[in-house]
């Protein structure tokens, strides 16, 4: 057994960098802006129908942060891969506020300006793209649904080990789900949450 004393604890923690106790899935996305006739548009993707994860969902360019990669590097790489554009064909303007989901995921969005109108998106990942003018989001309040988050699957929970047992006052949370309806598209979930935050900042 390792001998634990205060010196060893000091050695462990004196230069230690903190991390999440719970494993967090790291993702990064790009709010990709295009200026068309002086109007600013946000580019959205519809995920390819053959994808195993969330086929047909509406999203922003982005994806998983790979080992040794920063969030920004991931957002740039995924945008290049999914939109099939070169790094010099868009420029990152800055970073948005990040999003932490109740499902152990952290998502960092970035804002970028597209410098080309020639997008031949990657059809293995993207079914099609569409563009929505920023002024639509500025002038439209999204539908808000508040979804309760709390203890579920309680059948095997060891209530006998805690004070109050089944009457214990567990904390409950609320997940705000936003919905934007644009033509025949419904933008919702994390994507809508990020867009609303972006619009709130620029307003």
TORPA-4810 file (N, C-alpha, C, O; in nm, 3 decimals):
<nodes>
NODE_1_0.085_-0.120_0.000_0.000_0.000_0.000_0.088_0.125_0.000_0.187_0.133_0.074_X
NODE_2_0.052_0.222_-0.084_0.129_0.345_-0.093_0.122_0.422_0.038_0.015_0.437_0.097_X
NODE_3_0.236_0.469_0.083_0.242_0.549_0.206_0.195_0.691_0.176_0.261_0.763_0.101_X
NODE_4_0.082_0.731_0.234_0.026_0.862_0.210_0.060_0.953_0.328_0.022_0.925_0.442_X
NODE_5_0.130_1.061_0.300_0.154_1.162_0.402_0.132_1.299_0.340_0.104_1.311_0.221_X
NODE_6_0.144_1.402_0.420_0.112_1.536_0.372_0.207_1.580_0.262_0.169_1.658_0.174_X
NODE_7_0.332_1.532_0.264_0.427_1.569_0.159_0.384_1.512_0.024_0.393_1.578_-0.079_X
NODE_8_0.335_1.386_0.028_0.288_1.326_-0.098_0.166_1.399_-0.152_0.154_1.422_-0.272_X
NODE_9_0.075_1.435_-0.063_-0.043_1.511_-0.105_-0.001_1.646_-0.164_-0.058_1.692_-0.263_X
NODE_10_0.097_1.707_-0.102_0.149_1.835_-0.154_0.208_1.817_-0.293_0.186_1.900_-0.382_X
NODE_11_0.283_1.709_-0.313_0.343_1.681_-0.444_0.236_1.662_-0.551_0.253_1.705_-0.665_X
NODE_12_0.127_1.597_-0.514_0.021_1.568_-0.610_-0.053_1.695_-0.651_-0.082_1.715_-0.769_X
NODE_13_-0.084_1.780_-0.554_-0.177_1.890_-0.581_-0.112_2.026_-0.605_-0.180_2.118_-0.650_X
NODE_14_0.016_2.041_-0.578_0.077_2.174_-0.588_0.072_2.232_-0.730_0.055_2.353_-0.745_X
NODE_15_0.088_2.148_-0.834_0.085_2.195_-0.972_-0.024_2.126_-1.055_-0.019_2.127_-1.178_X
NODE_16_-0.119_2.068_-0.987_-0.222_1.992_-1.058_-0.323_2.083_-1.127_-0.367_2.182_-1.069_X
NODE_17_-0.358_2.049_-1.249_-0.460_2.123_-1.323_-0.595_2.054_-1.304_-0.605_1.932_-1.315_X
NODE_18_-0.696_2.133_-1.275_-0.828_2.075_-1.248_-0.894_2.027_-1.377_-0.863_2.075_-1.487_X
NODE_19_-0.984_1.932_-1.362_-1.066_1.884_-1.473_-1.201_1.842_-1.417_-1.218_1.835_-1.295_X
NODE_20_-1.295_1.816_-1.502_-1.426_1.774_-1.457_-1.417_1.637_-1.391_-1.353_1.546_-1.443_X
NODE_21_-1.483_1.622_-1.275_-1.487_1.493_-1.208_-1.559_1.391_-1.296_-1.518_1.275_-1.305_X
NODE_22_-1.665_1.436_-1.360_-1.738_1.348_-1.452_-1.676_1.357_-1.591_-1.642_1.467_-1.635_X
NODE_23_-1.659_1.246_-1.660_-1.607_1.252_-1.797_-1.699_1.337_-1.884_-1.820_1.315_-1.888_X
NODE_24_-1.641_1.435_-1.953_-1.720_1.525_-2.036_-1.687_1.501_-2.184_-1.570_1.499_-2.222_X
NODE_25_-1.789_1.485_-2.264_-1.769_1.479_-2.408_-1.745_1.622_-2.457_-1.826_1.711_-2.432_X
NODE_26_-1.634_1.644_-2.528_-1.598_1.777_-2.574_-1.632_1.793_-2.721_-1.590_1.714_-2.805_X
NODE_27_-1.710_1.896_-2.751_-1.747_1.924_-2.889_-1.730_2.073_-2.918_-1.729_2.155_-2.826_X
NODE_28_-1.716_2.106_-3.045_-1.703_2.246_-3.086_-1.781_2.266_-3.215_-1.783_2.179_-3.302_X
NODE_29_-1.846_2.381_-3.226_-1.925_2.411_-3.345_-1.891_2.551_-3.396_-1.830_2.631_-3.325_X
NODE_30_-1.933_2.578_-3.519_-1.904_2.706_-3.581_-2.034_2.773_-3.625_-2.112_2.715_-3.700_X
NODE_31_-2.055_2.895_-3.578_-2.162_2.978_-3.632_-2.102_3.047_-3.754_-2.030_3.146_-3.744_X
NODE_32_-2.134_2.992_-3.869_-2.073_3.035_-3.994_-2.163_3.140_-4.061_-2.277_3.111_-4.096_X
NODE_33_-2.109_3.261_-4.077_-2.187_3.373_-4.130_-2.148_3.402_-4.274_-2.030_3.397_-4.310_X
NODE_34_-2.247_3.433_-4.356_-2.222_3.473_-4.494_-2.296_3.604_-4.522_-2.414_3.617_-4.489_X
NODE_35_-2.227_3.699_-4.581_-2.288_3.827_-4.618_-2.334_3.818_-4.763_-2.254_3.795_-4.853_X
NODE_36_-2.466_3.836_-4.784_-2.525_3.832_-4.918_-2.606_3.959_-4.937_-2.706_3.981_-4.867_X
NODE_37_-2.565_4.042_-5.031_-2.634_4.169_-5.058_-2.655_4.249_-4.929_-2.764_4.301_-4.904_X
NODE_38_-2.551_4.259_-4.850_-2.547_4.337_-4.726_-2.628_4.275_-4.611_-2.626_4.328_-4.500_X
NODE_39_-2.697_4.166_-4.636_-2.764_4.094_-4.528_-2.673_3.982_-4.478_-2.597_3.924_-4.556_X
NODE_40_-2.681_3.953_-4.349_-2.599_3.848_-4.290_-2.683_3.723_-4.269_-2.793_3.730_-4.214_X
NODE_41_-2.631_3.610_-4.312_-2.701_3.482_-4.301_-2.620_3.386_-4.214_-2.497_3.388_-4.215_X
NODE_42_-2.692_3.300_-4.138_-2.629_3.189_-4.067_-2.650_3.062_-4.148_-2.761_3.035_-4.194_X
NODE_43_-2.544_2.986_-4.166_-2.552_2.863_-4.246_-2.577_2.744_-4.155_-2.503_2.721_-4.058_X
NODE_44_-2.680_2.668_-4.186_-2.715_2.548_-4.111_-2.698_2.425_-4.199_-2.707_2.432_-4.322_X
NODE_45_-2.674_2.313_-4.134_-2.664_2.185_-4.204_-2.781_2.096_-4.165_-2.831_2.101_-4.053_X
NODE_46_-2.824_2.014_-4.259_-2.912_1.901_-4.228_-2.826_1.776_-4.240_-2.771_1.746_-4.346_X
NODE_47_-2.814_1.705_-4.129_-2.725_1.589_-4.125_-2.771_1.480_-4.222_-2.891_1.460_-4.243_X
NODE_48_-2.675_1.412_-4.279_-2.704_1.306_-4.376_-2.794_1.199_-4.313_-2.779_1.165_-4.196_X
NODE_49_-2.887_1.149_-4.392_-2.985_1.052_-4.342_-2.921_0.918_-4.302_-2.977_0.845_-4.221_X
NODE_50_-2.804_0.887_-4.359_-2.740_0.758_-4.333_-2.650_0.759_-4.209_-2.596_0.655_-4.173_X
NODE_51_-2.634_0.873_-4.145_-2.552_0.879_-4.024_-2.620_0.804_-3.910_-2.742_0.804_-3.899_X
NODE_52_-2.540_0.740_-3.826_-2.596_0.666_-3.713_-2.646_0.759_-3.603_-2.745_0.730_-3.536_X
NODE_53_-2.577_0.871_-3.587_-2.613_0.966_-3.481_-2.691_1.083_-3.537_-2.642_1.158_-3.621_X
NODE_54_-2.813_1.100_-3.490_-2.900_1.214_-3.523_-2.913_1.238_-3.674_-2.892_1.350_-3.719_X
NODE_55_-2.948_1.136_-3.750_-2.966_1.157_-3.894_-3.081_1.253_-3.922_-3.187_1.244_-3.860_X
NODE_56_-3.059_1.344_-4.015_-3.164_1.438_-4.055_-3.181_1.558_-3.963_-3.262_1.645_-3.990_X
NODE_57_-3.105_1.563_-3.853_-3.117_1.676_-3.761_-3.050_1.800_-3.820_-2.959_1.792_-3.903_X
NODE_58_-3.098_1.915_-3.775_-3.040_2.043_-3.815_-2.932_2.080_-3.714_-2.953_2.072_-3.593_X
NODE_59_-2.816_2.121_-3.764_-2.706_2.153_-3.674_-2.616_2.259_-3.736_-2.637_2.302_-3.850_X
NODE_60_-2.517_2.300_-3.659_-2.411_2.386_-3.707_-2.291_2.299_-3.742_-2.279_2.189_-3.690_X
NODE_61_-2.202_2.347_-3.830_-2.081_2.270_-3.856_-2.003_2.247_-3.727_-1.990_2.339_-3.646_X
NODE_62_-1.952_2.127_-3.708_-1.876_2.101_-3.586_-1.879_1.954_-3.550_-1.935_1.871_-3.622_X
NODE_63_-1.816_1.923_-3.436_-1.812_1.785_-3.393_-1.719_1.765_-3.275_-1.690_1.859_-3.201_X
NODE_64_-1.674_1.644_-3.259_-1.596_1.602_-3.143_-1.454_1.661_-3.145_-1.390_1.671_-3.250_X
NODE_65_-1.409_1.700_-3.027_-1.271_1.745_-3.011_-1.181_1.622_-2.997_-1.200_1.541_-2.907_X
NODE_66_-1.085_1.610_-3.086_-0.996_1.494_-3.084_-0.886_1.512_-2.980_-0.861_1.623_-2.934_X
NODE_67_-0.821_1.401_-2.944_-0.712_1.403_-2.847_-0.601_1.499_-2.893_-0.556_1.493_-3.007_X
NODE_68_-0.558_1.587_-2.801_-0.451_1.681_-2.831_-0.494_1.803_-2.910_-0.410_1.883_-2.950_X
NODE_69_-0.623_1.817_-2.932_-0.677_1.924_-3.013_-0.749_2.025_-2.924_-0.814_1.986_-2.827_X
NODE_70_-0.738_2.154_-2.955_-0.815_2.255_-2.883_-0.957_2.261_-2.938_-0.985_2.210_-3.047_X
NODE_71_-1.046_2.324_-2.863_-1.183_2.340_-2.910_-1.185_2.419_-3.042_-1.258_2.383_-3.136_X
NODE_72_-1.107_2.524_-3.049_-1.104_2.607_-3.170_-1.053_2.527_-3.290_-1.108_2.536_-3.399_X
NODE_73_-0.947_2.450_-3.268_-0.892_2.368_-3.376_-0.996_2.267_-3.425_-1.005_2.241_-3.545_X
NODE_74_-1.072_2.211_-3.333_-1.176_2.115_-3.370_-1.285_2.182_-3.453_-1.330_2.127_-3.553_X
NODE_75_-1.327_2.301_-3.410_-1.432_2.373_-3.484_-1.387_2.404_-3.626_-1.464_2.391_-3.721_X
NODE_76_-1.262_2.446_-3.641_-1.207_2.477_-3.774_-1.198_2.351_-3.859_-1.241_2.350_-3.974_X
NODE_77_-1.142_2.245_-3.802_-1.125_2.119_-3.877_-1.259_2.063_-3.922_-1.276_2.026_-4.038_X
NODE_78_-1.356_2.059_-3.829_-1.487_2.003_-3.863_-1.559_2.088_-3.968_-1.626_2.034_-4.056_X
NODE_79_-1.544_2.220_-3.961_-1.605_2.308_-4.061_-1.545_2.282_-4.198_-1.617_2.277_-4.297_X
NODE_80_-1.414_2.267_-4.202_-1.347_2.237_-4.330_-1.393_2.104_-4.387_-1.419_2.092_-4.506_X
NODE_81_-1.404_2.002_-4.300_-1.440_1.868_-4.345_-1.586_1.861_-4.390_-1.616_1.805_-4.496_X
NODE_82_-1.676_1.917_-4.311_-1.819_1.905_-4.341_-1.864_1.997_-4.454_-1.946_1.958_-4.538_X
NODE_83_-1.810_2.119_-4.455_-1.850_2.214_-4.558_-1.762_2.203_-4.682_-1.791_2.264_-4.786_X
NODE_84_-1.655_2.124_-4.671_-1.562_2.104_-4.783_-1.506_2.238_-4.833_-1.506_2.267_-4.953_X
NODE_85_-1.459_2.317_-4.738_-1.399_2.446_-4.772_-1.258_2.451_-4.713_-1.225_2.378_-4.620_X
NODE_86_-1.175_2.539_-4.769_-1.037_2.554_-4.725_-1.031_2.650_-4.607_-1.120_2.733_-4.586_X
NODE_87_-0.924_2.638_-4.531_-0.907_2.721_-4.411_-0.906_2.869_-4.446_-0.956_2.951_-4.369_X
NODE_88_-0.849_2.904_-4.561_-0.842_3.045_-4.601_-0.975_3.098_-4.655_-0.987_3.217_-4.685_X
NODE_89_-1.074_3.009_-4.669_-1.204_3.053_-4.723_-1.301_3.096_-4.614_-1.415_3.133_-4.643_X
NODE_90_-1.257_3.093_-4.488_-1.337_3.149_-4.380_-1.242_3.197_-4.271_-1.130_3.148_-4.260_X
NODE_91_-1.287_3.292_-4.192_-1.203_3.346_-4.086_-1.281_3.347_-3.954_-1.395_3.393_-3.947_X
NODE_92_-1.216_3.296_-3.851_-1.278_3.292_-3.720_-1.273_3.431_-3.659_-1.166_3.490_-3.645_X
NODE_93_-1.390_3.483_-3.622_-1.399_3.616_-3.563_-1.374_3.611_-3.413_-1.303_3.695_-3.359_X
NODE_94_-1.430_3.512_-3.347_-1.413_3.502_-3.202_-1.492_3.387_-3.145_-1.546_3.304_-3.218_X
NODE_95_-1.498_3.383_-3.013_-1.560_3.271_-2.941_-1.690_3.315_-2.875_-1.699_3.424_-2.817_X
NODE_96_-1.788_3.230_-2.883_-1.916_3.249_-2.815_-1.905_3.199_-2.672_-1.804_3.141_-2.633_X
NODE_97_-2.012_3.222_-2.592_-2.022_3.157_-2.462_-2.042_3.007_-2.485_-2.105_2.966_-2.582_X
NODE_98_-1.988_2.926_-2.394_-1.997_2.782_-2.414_-2.122_2.724_-2.348_-2.185_2.788_-2.263_X
NODE_99_-2.154_2.604_-2.389_-2.277_2.538_-2.346_-2.241_2.407_-2.275_-2.164_2.327_-2.328_X
NODE_100_-2.296_2.388_-2.155_-2.277_2.262_-2.083_-2.413_2.194_-2.072_-2.507_2.250_-2.015_X
NODE_101_-2.422_2.074_-2.126_-2.550_2.003_-2.124_-2.559_1.918_-1.999_-2.458_1.885_-1.937_X
NODE_102_-2.682_1.881_-1.961_-2.698_1.789_-1.846_-2.658_1.646_-1.880_-2.671_1.557_-1.796_X
NODE_103_-2.611_1.625_-2.001_-2.574_1.490_-2.045_-2.422_1.477_-2.057_-2.371_1.405_-2.143_X
NODE_104_-2.351_1.547_-1.968_-2.204_1.538_-1.961_-2.137_1.575_-2.093_-2.048_1.503_-2.141_X
NODE_105_-2.179_1.686_-2.150_-2.117_1.735_-2.273_-2.092_1.884_-2.261_-2.178_1.958_-2.213_X
NODE_106_-1.975_1.927_-2.305_-1.944_2.069_-2.313_-1.925_2.104_-2.459_-1.852_2.036_-2.531_X
NODE_107_-1.991_2.211_-2.503_-1.985_2.252_-2.643_-1.940_2.399_-2.649_-2.002_2.487_-2.589_X
NODE_108_-1.832_2.422_-2.721_-1.781_2.558_-2.738_-1.809_2.605_-2.881_-1.756_2.548_-2.976_X
NODE_109_-1.891_2.708_-2.896_-1.919_2.762_-3.030_-1.823_2.877_-3.065_-1.780_2.952_-2.978_X
NODE_110_-1.791_2.887_-3.191_-1.710_2.996_-3.244_-1.788_3.065_-3.356_-1.878_3.007_-3.416_X
NODE_111_-1.751_3.189_-3.381_-1.818_3.268_-3.485_-1.717_3.293_-3.597_-1.603_3.332_-3.572_X
NODE_112_-1.760_3.268_-3.720_-1.669_3.285_-3.834_-1.742_3.349_-3.951_-1.864_3.337_-3.965_X
NODE_113_-1.666_3.417_-4.034_-1.720_3.479_-4.157_-1.673_3.398_-4.277_-1.554_3.371_-4.293_X
NODE_114_-1.768_3.359_-4.360_-1.738_3.284_-4.482_-1.693_3.381_-4.591_-1.757_3.483_-4.614_X
NODE_115_-1.582_3.347_-4.658_-1.528_3.435_-4.762_-1.542_3.376_-4.902_-1.477_3.422_-4.996_X
NODE_116_-1.628_3.276_-4.915_-1.653_3.217_-5.046_-1.801_3.182_-5.058_-1.868_3.156_-4.958_X
NODE_117_-1.852_3.183_-5.179_-1.990_3.140_-5.202_-1.993_3.001_-5.263_-2.100_2.948_-5.293_X
NODE_118_-1.875_2.943_-5.281_-1.864_2.810_-5.343_-1.853_2.703_-5.235_-1.743_2.670_-5.190_X
NODE_119_-1.967_2.648_-5.195_-1.971_2.544_-5.092_-2.016_2.412_-5.155_-2.131_2.398_-5.196_X
NODE_120_-1.925_2.318_-5.163_-1.959_2.184_-5.209_-1.949_2.092_-5.087_-1.851_2.020_-5.070_X
NODE_121_-2.052_2.096_-5.003_-2.048_2.026_-4.875_-2.026_1.876_-4.892_-2.053_1.818_-4.997_X
NODE_122_-1.976_1.817_-4.785_-1.944_1.675_-4.783_-2.074_1.594_-4.771_-2.136_1.592_-4.665_X
NODE_123_-2.113_1.527_-4.877_-2.243_1.458_-4.880_-2.246_1.333_-4.792_-2.353_1.280_-4.764_X
NODE_124_-2.128_1.285_-4.748_-2.128_1.170_-4.657_-2.172_1.211_-4.517_-2.212_1.126_-4.438_X
NODE_125_-2.165_1.340_-4.486_-2.203_1.389_-4.355_-2.321_1.486_-4.359_-2.394_1.500_-4.261_X
NODE_126_-2.338_1.553_-4.472_-2.439_1.659_-4.483_-2.535_1.627_-4.596_-2.493_1.603_-4.709_X
NODE_127_-2.665_1.627_-4.565_-2.767_1.606_-4.668_-2.782_1.731_-4.754_-2.780_1.724_-4.877_X
NODE_128_-2.797_1.844_-4.687_-2.801_1.972_-4.757_-2.782_2.085_-4.655_-2.786_2.063_-4.534_X
NODE_129_-2.761_2.205_-4.706_-2.747_2.321_-4.619_-2.858_2.421_-4.652_-2.916_2.418_-4.760_X
NODE_130_-2.884_2.508_-4.558_-2.975_2.621_-4.584_-2.929_2.740_-4.503_-2.855_2.726_-4.405_X
NODE_131_-2.971_2.858_-4.545_-2.924_2.982_-4.485_-3.043_3.062_-4.432_-3.147_3.074_-4.498_X
NODE_132_-3.026_3.116_-4.312_-3.132_3.194_-4.248_-3.076_3.332_-4.215_-2.970_3.342_-4.154_X
NODE_133_-3.146_3.439_-4.255_-3.095_3.573_-4.224_-3.098_3.601_-4.074_-3.193_3.564_-4.005_X
NODE_134_-2.995_3.667_-4.026_-2.988_3.702_-3.884_-3.109_3.784_-3.843_-3.157_3.771_-3.730_X
NODE_135_-3.159_3.868_-3.933_-3.272_3.954_-3.896_-3.397_3.872_-3.861_-3.482_3.920_-3.786_X
NODE_136_-3.408_3.749_-3.914_-3.519_3.663_-3.874_-3.509_3.630_-3.725_-3.608_3.640_-3.653_X
NODE_137_-3.390_3.591_-3.680_-3.372_3.555_-3.539_-3.386_3.678_-3.448_-3.437_3.668_-3.337_X
NODE_138_-3.339_3.793_-3.497_-3.351_3.915_-3.418_-3.497_3.952_-3.397_-3.535_4.001_-3.290_X
NODE_139_-3.579_3.929_-3.498_-3.720_3.968_-3.491_-3.814_3.858_-3.447_-3.935_3.880_-3.442_X
NODE_140_-3.761_3.741_-3.414_-3.847_3.627_-3.380_-3.809_3.571_-3.244_-3.695_3.531_-3.222_X
NODE_141_-3.905_3.567_-3.153_-3.884_3.500_-3.025_-3.910_3.351_-3.043_-4.016_3.313_-3.094_X
NODE_142_-3.818_3.267_-3.004_-3.840_3.123_-3.022_-3.945_3.070_-2.924_-3.968_3.128_-2.818_X
NODE_143_-4.006_2.960_-2.962_-4.092_2.888_-2.870_-4.004_2.828_-2.761_-3.899_2.769_-2.790_X
NODE_144_-4.046_2.842_-2.636_-3.968_2.789_-2.523_-4.047_2.681_-2.452_-4.163_2.702_-2.413_X
NODE_145_-3.984_2.566_-2.435_-4.043_2.457_-2.357_-3.946_2.422_-2.246_-3.828_2.396_-2.272_X
NODE_146_-3.994_2.421_-2.123_-3.908_2.389_-2.009_-3.928_2.242_-1.970_-4.037_2.202_-1.928_X
NODE_147_-3.822_2.166_-1.984_-3.828_2.023_-1.959_-3.766_1.992_-1.823_-3.651_2.027_-1.797_X
NODE_148_-3.842_1.925_-1.738_-3.793_1.891_-1.604_-3.683_1.786_-1.612_-3.690_1.693_-1.691_X
NODE_149_-3.582_1.804_-1.527_-3.475_1.706_-1.513_-3.471_1.664_-1.367_-3.462_1.749_-1.278_X
NODE_150_-3.478_1.536_-1.341_-3.479_1.490_-1.202_-3.453_1.341_-1.193_-3.426_1.277_-1.295_X
NODE_151_-3.459_1.286_-1.074_-3.432_1.143_-1.056_-3.531_1.056_-1.132_-3.652_1.076_-1.124_X
NODE_152_-3.478_0.959_-1.206_-3.563_0.861_-1.274_-3.505_0.723_-1.247_-3.397_0.711_-1.189_X
NODE_153_-3.576_0.621_-1.289_-3.531_0.482_-1.267_-3.494_0.457_-1.121_-3.382_0.417_-1.090_X
NODE_154_-3.589_0.482_-1.032_-3.563_0.477_-0.888_-3.582_0.339_-0.826_-3.560_0.323_-0.706_X
NODE_155_-3.623_0.241_-0.903_-3.660_0.110_-0.847_-3.549_0.048_-0.763_-3.577_-0.010_-0.658_X
NODE_156_-3.424_0.060_-0.807_-3.314_-0.004_-0.736_-3.229_0.095_-0.659_-3.121_0.060_-0.610_X
NODE_157_-3.276_0.218_-0.646_-3.196_0.318_-0.573_-3.193_0.283_-0.424_-3.297_0.250_-0.367_X
NODE_158_-3.074_0.288_-0.358_-3.063_0.249_-0.216_-3.113_0.360_-0.122_-3.035_0.423_-0.051_X
NODE_159_-3.245_0.383_-0.124_-3.303_0.488_-0.040_-3.272_0.466_0.109_-3.265_0.562_0.186_X
NODE_160_-3.253_0.339_0.149_-3.230_0.309_0.291_-3.096_0.364_0.342_-3.072_0.366_0.462_X
NODE_161_-3.011_0.409_0.250_-2.880_0.458_0.290_-2.877_0.609_0.311_-2.773_0.663_0.350_X
NODE_162_-2.987_0.679_0.285_-2.987_0.825_0.297_-3.097_0.870_0.393_-3.200_0.804_0.407_X
NODE_163_-3.072_0.983_0.459_-3.172_1.040_0.549_-3.298_1.077_0.472_-3.292_1.142_0.368_X
NODE_164_-3.411_1.035_0.522_-3.538_1.067_0.458_-3.585_0.962_0.361_-3.702_0.960_0.322_X
NODE_165_-3.494_0.872_0.320_-3.534_0.767_0.228_-3.601_0.821_0.103_-3.551_0.914_0.040_X
NODE_166_-3.716_0.763_0.068_-3.787_0.805_-0.053_-3.843_0.946_-0.043_-3.880_1.007_-0.144_X
NODE_167_-3.849_0.999_0.080_-3.900_1.135_0.098_-3.790_1.241_0.087_-3.816_1.360_0.106_X
NODE_168_-3.668_1.198_0.058_-3.557_1.293_0.046_-3.588_1.394_-0.065_-3.637_1.358_-0.172_X
NODE_169_-3.559_1.521_-0.038_-3.589_1.627_-0.135_-3.473_1.638_-0.237_-3.381_1.717_-0.220_X
NODE_170_-3.483_1.556_-0.341_-3.381_1.561_-0.444_-3.388_1.693_-0.522_-3.496_1.748_-0.544_X
NODE_171_-3.270_1.742_-0.562_-3.267_1.862_-0.646_-3.324_1.827_-0.784_-3.305_1.718_-0.836_X
NODE_172_-3.392_1.923_-0.839_-3.446_1.907_-0.974_-3.400_2.025_-1.058_-3.381_2.136_-1.008_X
NODE_173_-3.383_1.999_-1.185_-3.342_2.105_-1.276_-3.440_2.119_-1.391_-3.533_2.041_-1.407_X
NODE_174_-3.415_2.223_-1.470_-3.499_2.249_-1.586_-3.408_2.270_-1.707_-3.315_2.350_-1.702_X
NODE_175_-3.436_2.199_-1.813_-3.364_2.218_-1.939_-3.452_2.301_-2.032_-3.563_2.260_-2.066_X
NODE_176_-3.403_2.416_-2.072_-3.479_2.503_-2.161_-3.457_2.459_-2.306_-3.345_2.458_-2.356_X
NODE_177_-3.566_2.424_-2.371_-3.560_2.383_-2.511_-3.623_2.494_-2.596_-3.739_2.529_-2.577_X
NODE_178_-3.546_2.547_-2.691_-3.595_2.653_-2.781_-3.625_2.595_-2.919_-3.561_2.500_-2.963_X
NODE_179_-3.724_2.654_-2.985_-3.765_2.609_-3.117_-3.785_2.731_-3.208_-3.865_2.819_-3.178_X
NODE_180_-3.710_2.734_-3.317_-3.731_2.835_-3.422_-3.789_2.765_-3.544_-3.738_2.661_-3.586_X
NODE_181_-3.895_2.820_-3.601_-3.954_2.764_-3.723_-3.924_2.858_-3.839_-3.969_2.972_-3.843_X
NODE_182_-3.846_2.806_-3.934_-3.808_2.885_-4.052_-3.849_2.806_-4.175_-3.793_2.700_-4.205_X
NODE_183_-3.949_2.860_-4.248_-4.004_2.789_-4.363_-4.043_2.647_-4.320_-4.126_2.631_-4.231_X
NODE_184_-3.985_2.545_-4.382_-4.020_2.407_-4.346_-3.921_2.346_-4.247_-3.925_2.225_-4.222_X
NODE_185_-3.833_2.427_-4.191_-3.730_2.378_-4.099_-3.764_2.413_-3.955_-3.820_2.520_-3.927_X
NODE_186_-3.730_2.323_-3.864_-3.741_2.350_-3.721_-3.602_2.339_-3.662_-3.541_2.232_-3.661_X
NODE_187_-3.553_2.452_-3.611_-3.421_2.457_-3.547_-3.444_2.450_-3.398_-3.509_2.537_-3.341_X
NODE_188_-3.391_2.345_-3.334_-3.419_2.328_-3.192_-3.298_2.262_-3.123_-3.194_2.241_-3.185_X
NODE_189_-3.315_2.232_-2.995_-3.209_2.164_-2.921_-3.091_2.255_-2.892_-3.106_2.376_-2.880_X
NODE_190_-2.972_2.193_-2.881_-2.852_2.270_-2.850_-2.826_2.378_-2.955_-2.779_2.486_-2.922_X
NODE_191_-2.858_2.347_-3.081_-2.835_2.444_-3.189_-2.917_2.570_-3.167_-2.865_2.681_-3.178_X
NODE_192_-3.045_2.554_-3.135_-3.131_2.670_-3.111_-3.085_2.746_-2.988_-3.089_2.869_-2.985_X
NODE_193_-3.041_2.674_-2.884_-2.994_2.737_-2.761_-2.873_2.826_-2.791_-2.864_2.938_-2.740_X
NODE_194_-2.781_2.777_-2.870_-2.662_2.853_-2.905_-2.698_2.974_-2.990_-2.645_3.083_-2.968_X
NODE_195_-2.787_2.955_-3.087_-2.828_3.066_-3.172_-2.897_3.175_-3.090_-2.873_3.294_-3.112_X
NODE_196_-2.983_3.136_-2.997_-3.051_3.235_-2.914_-2.949_3.315_-2.832_-2.960_3.438_-2.821_X
NODE_197_-2.851_3.246_-2.776_-2.747_3.313_-2.699_-2.669_3.410_-2.787_-2.639_3.522_-2.745_X
NODE_198_-2.636_3.369_-2.907_-2.565_3.454_-3.003_-2.646_3.579_-3.035_-2.593_3.690_-3.038_X
NODE_199_-2.774_3.560_-3.060_-2.860_3.674_-3.094_-2.875_3.768_-2.974_-2.873_3.890_-2.989_X
NODE_200_-2.891_3.710_-2.855_-2.901_3.793_-2.734_-2.778_3.881_-2.717_-2.789_3.997_-2.676_X
NODE_201_-2.661_3.828_-2.749_-2.536_3.905_-2.736_-2.532_4.019_-2.836_-2.500_4.132_-2.799_X
NODE_202_-2.563_3.991_-2.962_-2.551_4.096_-3.063_-2.663_4.198_-3.054_-2.649_4.310_-3.102_X
NODE_203_-2.775_4.160_-2.992_-2.884_4.257_-2.973_-2.851_4.357_-2.865_-2.931_4.446_-2.835_X
</nodes>
